[in-house]
Amino acid sequence: MPKVQYGDKVIEYTFLPKEGLKSHYISVQKDTGVVLKGSPVPLEKEQAFILKKARWILEKLELVEAIGYDDIVTGSRIPYLGKKYYVEVFVKQGIDEVTIDFTESKFKVKVTNDQNNQDTLQGAFEDFFRAKAQEKILPKVKKWAKKTGLDFKDVKIRKLEKRWGSCTPTNSILINIDAIKLPFSLIDYLIVHELVHTKVKSHSKEFWAELSKHIPNWKELDDKMYGMKL
């Protein structure tokens, strides 16, 4: 696998030839890592493309690493609002269901022996994140709608497989439950992005012009969101 040196960091990447592309594109995903797509070029030019975007790539690698988690055990870290927090699991008898207490610095999870399995713990955290998304994201949608003057029919928190959010033809806004793991800056960008779709359904020049009225640094935020794998 080719690699480049950027300061004290080494960035490994895969080159994916794509004939007919006018430009070269870089994506960063949890399962595939850094991928450079475009027409074939010499190795030196590949590396130049990677180095040019090195800082962005390293930021994206950190972000995609924060999205998603494996086993939930004491010592693991779970992403929430853009940061990873330490988990402590306590086995405690006499409780009816898994309880999750977030202390602003870590997650304290109480379970019985029978509940101490990954299916139950994953389900409990999904319920926790759904409740937090309802609590923290829904008021933001209303706030941004009022601020931008962009009206919507309703908003729902859903488990979406391939996107962070969407806007239906009838202007219902759907927000992925996993959005609660993003920093507030990206949550705000996601919300306004979908609100603009109530006015402009495509990603046309008109869409980006409208978005820039409300989020002037949308390009920077869009770059951070681009390529993030759910």
N, C-alpha and C positions, 0 to 999 in steps of 0.2 A: 504494500500500500504506500503510495507516495506521501511525503510529509514535508512540512516547512517549519523553520524555526522562527518564532516571534518572541523576542525577549528571552525569558526563561521558560516559555511554553513551546511545546511541540504540537502542531496541528496536523493530524492525519486526515486524509481525504480520499474520496473515490471520484474518478473522472468518468462521467457517463456521456459517451458521444451522442449528440443529437443533431443530425444534419438538418439544415434549413432554418435553424434558430438565428435570428439577427444578432443576438447578444448572448453572453454567457451568464448563467444564473447559478446561484449557490443556495442550497437548502440545508437546514440542520434539523435532523429528526432523531428521536430517542433510539429507534431501532436501526437506522441506516447510517447515523453519524453525519459527517459533512460530505455533501455530494456537489460536485461542480458539473453542470450540464452545458453542452454547447457543441459547436463544430470542433473537430480535432485540431489541436494546436501543439507546438513543441512543449516539452516539459517545463522549460523555463517560463513560458508564458502562462501555463497552468498555475505555477507557483506564484507568479506575479498577481494573478487574479485573487488567489487565496490571501496573500499578504496584504493586498489592498483592503480587504474586508476582514482582516484578522481580528481586530478589536470587536467588531460586531459578531463574528463567529464565536469568539470566546464567551461573549455575553449570552448568545443563544444556547451554547452548550450548557452553560450554567442553568439557564431557564428550563430547557427541556429536561434536564436531570431532575429539576424540582417538580416536574409534573408526572404524576403517577408514583405508585409505591408498591413494594412487594409484600413480604410477610410483615404482619404487625406484631411485634414483640417488644419487650423492654429493651431499650437501646436503639430501636429503629427511629427514623425521622420521617415525619409526614408533612407534606407541603400544605400551607394555609396562608392565604393573602400574601403570596410572594416570598415567603420564608419557609424554612424547614424547622420543625419543632420536635424536640425529644419526646419519646413515648415511654411511659411507665405503665406496666400492666400488673394489677393487683388481683389475686384470686381471693374472693370473699364469698362466703356462704350466706344464705338467707336473703339474697336480693333476687328480684323478679326478672330483671333485664340488665343488659350491659349499660353502664353509665359512663359517659365521657365528660370529663371536666377539663376545660381549657383554662390554664392559669396565666395566660399571656407569655409564658416562657416554655411550657410543655403541656402535653396531653396526659392526664391521669385517667386510666381506664380501669374500671372495676368489673370483674366477671366472676361467675362461679366456675367450678371445674368443668361442668358440662358445656358451658358457653365459651370456654377457652379454646376455640378453634378458628381457623382463618375465615371460613364462610360466615360465621356469626360476627366476627370482628369487622370484616369488610362491610357487611350489611349495616352494622351499627355506625360505622364512619360515614357510609353513604347517607344514612338518615341524618347524621349530625351535619354534614355538609349541605344537604338539602335545606335543613332548617336555617342554617347560617346564610345560605344564599337568599332565602326568602326574607330574612331579617335585614341583610345588608345591601343586597342588590336591588330588590324591588323598589325601595324608597329612592335609590339613585336613578332608576329609570324615570320615575315621576318627576324628580328634580330636574333631570336633563331635558325632559319633554317640555317642562314649563320654561326652562332657560332658552331652549332653541326654538320653541314655538312649533315643534314637530309633534303631531298628535298620533296616538296609537290606539288600537282597539282594546287590547289587553296584553299581559305579559305572563309567561309561564316558565317555570324552571323545569327542565327536562334532562334526561340522560340522552345526549346526542352522540352518535358514534364518530362522525367525521367533521364536525364543525363546532365552533365556539358559540355560535348563535345564528339565528336566521329571522327573516321577516316574511310572513306569508302574504299572498296577494290581497288578503283582507286586513293587512296591517296588524296582525297579532305577532308579537315579538316572543321568540323562544330563546332562552339563555341556557347554555349547557351548565349542568350542576357543577362540573369541574372548574368553571370560571371562578369559583370562590377560592381556588388555589392560586390565582394570579394576583399580582400586586394591584392596588387600587388604580394606578395610572392606566393599566391595560384593561381593567374592568370598565373604567370610564370610557376608554376608546371603543371597546366592544359595544357598549350601550349606545353611544352616539352614532357609531357605524350603522347599527341596525335601525336606529331612529331615522337616519337619513334615507334608508331604504323605504320608509313610508312615503317618501316624496319621489325618490328616483330608484326604480327597481333594479337597474343594471349598474355595473361598475364603469360607467361612461365618464367622459370629461365633466359632464354636468354633476355627476355624483361626487367626484373628488373636489370639485369647486365648492359644492355645498358643504362638504365635510370640513374643508379648510376654514370656512367661516366660523365654525364652532370649535375645532381642534386644530390650531395653526401648525402644531408639530406632528400632524397625523402621519407624515412619512416616517419619522423616527419610530413612532409607536407601531406603525404597520410593519416595519422591518423587524421589530421584536416579535410580533405575532406570527409573521410569515414562516411557514415551514414547521411550526410547532405541532408535534404529533400528539393526538389524543390517545 
